Amino acid sequence: MDAYGGFAAVYDAFMDNVPYGEWAEYLIGLLADYGVTDGLVLELGCGTGSLTELLARRGFDMIGVDVSEEMLQAAMEKRAASGLDILYLLQDMREFELYGTVAAVVSICDSMNYLTGDGDLAAVFKLVNNYLDPGGVFIFDLNTIHKYRDEIGEETIAESREDAGFIWENYFDEESRINEYDLTLFVREDGDLYRRYDETHFQRAYELSEIKQAAEEAGMEFVTAYDAFTRETPRKDSERIYVVLRERGKASG
């Protein structure tokens, strides 16, 4: 899992088209569907904390975990400005540790697609199951194979802003179902001077059957999957899906 480096400094600027408020309302609605309206909630892959703060403002006691020190630094700067009581932990979601259990775990904005290794999904699910309250839920989203293969695969995206610009090249391998993002950033530092950053990110597309199998291996209950931002069954042309898993007991030993 590659951490965001130079991109962290301009991540929020380039993500200003993401309707975090609408995403938060949808997620809060899903949590309510499964009986979670308050209490401790863990966000895996919290990034700069945009969604974390929205959930905290709605009364959830938030914990955010991310593997990128730079992204968490941005999140903590937001926390200092807002005064919200949020605990941020610098941890890899494949190995995260908490001091106790939580009512729910969430992971949004395709953070779970960054789990590219065989067994990674089941490993995270096992940890989530371990740290969930009895009957607690894990709600996460995923980019689909359709999105990688048919929408962004082999595409180059470029954007320029006043203080930064980027070139984002995508390569999707159908056999491995790994999407490679080659990202070149140009960030203004002094006057007309721009510093260049190069990063490579990898995401993996998962079949729903693989998610169900990993949940079974982890001892979790697969509850349902939705076409993103609806309560409808995923379609062949769904670009993003939401998955709901439930804790169903801890492994002994």
TALIN-V584532 format. One record per backbone hydrogen bond with DSSP energy under -0.5 kcal/mol. NH is the residue of the N-H (numbers start at 0). CO is the residue of the C=O. If there is no record, write none. Layout:
BEGIN
nh->NH co->CO
nh->NH co->CO
END
This chain:
BEGIN
nh->7 co->4
nh->8 co->5
nh->9 co->6
nh->10 co->6
nh->13 co->9
nh->14 co->10
nh->15 co->12
nh->17 co->14
nh->18 co->16
nh->19 co->17
nh->21 co->18
nh->22 co->18
nh->23 co->19
nh->24 co->20
nh->25 co->21
nh->26 co->22
nh->27 co->23
nh->28 co->24
nh->29 co->25
nh->30 co->26
nh->31 co->27
nh->32 co->28
nh->33 co->29
nh->33 co->30
nh->34 co->31
nh->35 co->30
nh->36 co->34
nh->38 co->58
nh->40 co->60
nh->41 co->103
nh->42 co->62
nh->43 co->41
nh->43 co->105
nh->44 co->64
nh->45 co->42
nh->45 co->64
nh->48 co->45
nh->52 co->48
nh->53 co->49
nh->54 co->50
nh->55 co->51
nh->56 co->52
nh->57 co->53
nh->57 co->54
nh->58 co->55
nh->59 co->54
nh->60 co->38
nh->61 co->59
nh->62 co->40
nh->63 co->86
nh->64 co->42
nh->65 co->88
nh->68 co->66
nh->71 co->67
nh->72 co->68
nh->73 co->69
nh->74 co->70
nh->75 co->71
nh->76 co->72
nh->77 co->73
nh->78 co->74
nh->79 co->75
nh->80 co->76
nh->81 co->77
nh->82 co->78
nh->85 co->83
nh->86 co->61
nh->87 co->85
nh->88 co->63
nh->90 co->65
nh->90 co->88
nh->94 co->91
nh->101 co->130
nh->102 co->39
nh->103 co->39
nh->104 co->136
nh->105 co->41
nh->106 co->138
nh->111 co->140
nh->112 co->109
nh->113 co->110
nh->114 co->111
nh->115 co->113
nh->119 co->116
nh->122 co->118
nh->123 co->119
nh->124 co->120
nh->125 co->121
nh->126 co->122
nh->127 co->123
nh->128 co->124
nh->129 co->125
nh->130 co->126
nh->131 co->127
nh->131 co->128
nh->132 co->101
nh->135 co->132
nh->136 co->102
nh->137 co->244
nh->138 co->104
nh->139 co->242
nh->140 co->106
nh->141 co->240
nh->143 co->238
nh->147 co->143
nh->148 co->144
nh->149 co->145
nh->150 co->145
nh->150 co->146
nh->151 co->146
nh->152 co->146
nh->152 co->147
nh->154 co->151
nh->156 co->167
nh->158 co->165
nh->160 co->163
nh->164 co->185
nh->165 co->158
nh->166 co->183
nh->167 co->156
nh->168 co->166
nh->168 co->181
nh->169 co->154
nh->170 co->179
nh->172 co->170
nh->172 co->177
nh->173 co->171
nh->176 co->172
nh->177 co->172
nh->178 co->202
nh->179 co->170
nh->179 co->177
nh->180 co->178
nh->180 co->200
nh->181 co->168
nh->181 co->179
nh->182 co->180
nh->182 co->198
nh->183 co->166
nh->183 co->181
nh->184 co->182
nh->184 co->196
nh->185 co->164
nh->186 co->194
nh->187 co->162
nh->188 co->192
nh->189 co->192
nh->192 co->189
nh->194 co->186
nh->196 co->184
nh->198 co->182
nh->200 co->180
nh->202 co->178
nh->203 co->112
nh->204 co->176
nh->205 co->142
nh->209 co->206
nh->210 co->206
nh->211 co->207
nh->212 co->208
nh->213 co->209
nh->214 co->210
nh->215 co->211
nh->216 co->212
nh->217 co->213
nh->218 co->214
nh->218 co->215
nh->219 co->214
nh->220 co->245
nh->221 co->219
nh->222 co->220
nh->222 co->243
nh->223 co->243
nh->225 co->241
nh->226 co->231
nh->227 co->239
nh->229 co->226
nh->237 co->234
nh->240 co->141
nh->241 co->225
nh->242 co->139
nh->243 co->223
nh->244 co->137
nh->245 co->220
nh->246 co->135
nh->247 co->218
nh->247 co->248
END
